[in-house]
Amino acid sequence: MAHQSDPNPWVEAEFILHSRDISQALLNLNHLIGVHAESPALVRSYADQAEQRLRALGELLGSLSGQ
């Protein structure tokens, strides 16, 4: 559902696409963490990137709710 103040279906589509991209990035990072579990530096890097994506998802969801 689009933000209440903007019923534009393109806004809804943009939200869905952006959410999908973030989710896919998180899945990929999770996979990489498992593949490179023996390398603490890589795991930290992937974990940092995952945290950035989670923050972006939180901001996206917050914008949808108007917060």
N, C-alpha and C positions, 0 to 999 in steps of 0.2 A: 504494500500500500504506500502511495506517495505521501510526502509530508502534507499535513492538512492545509497549510497555507499555499501550497503549490500542487494542484491536482494534475499537473502535466504528466502524461504517461512516460515522457522521455526522462523525467527526473527519476521515476520509479525504475526504469530500465537501467539508467546510470548507476543507481544504488545497487541493483542486483548484480550488474557486471563488476562493479568495484568490490562488492562483498565476495563474489566468486573468485576474483583475482587474489584477494587477501587470503581466502581459505585455501586456495591452491598453493600459494606460497608457503603457508604454514604446514601443509601436508608435505611439501617438498623438503622443507627444512627439517621436519621431524624424521623423514627418511634419511636425510644426510647425517643427522645426529646419530642414528643407528648404524649407518655404514661406517662412519668415522669415529666410533665410540672410543677407539684406542688413542685418539689424538685430542688431548684436552684443549689445545689451542683452537682447533677447528670446531670442536663442540661448543666452546665459549663463543666463537664467532657466530655460529649458527643460532645459538640460544639468544645472543644479542639481537640478531636479525629477526628472530621470531618475536621477541619482545617488542621491537619496533612495529611489526605487523599487527600485533595484538593491540598496541596503542592506537594505531591507525583505524583498526576495526572499532575500537571503543569510541573514537571520535566520530566515525561514520554513523554508528548507532546513536550516539548522542545528538548528532545533527538531525537525525530522523525524528527523534522525540522532542526536538526543540530545546535541548539543554545546552 
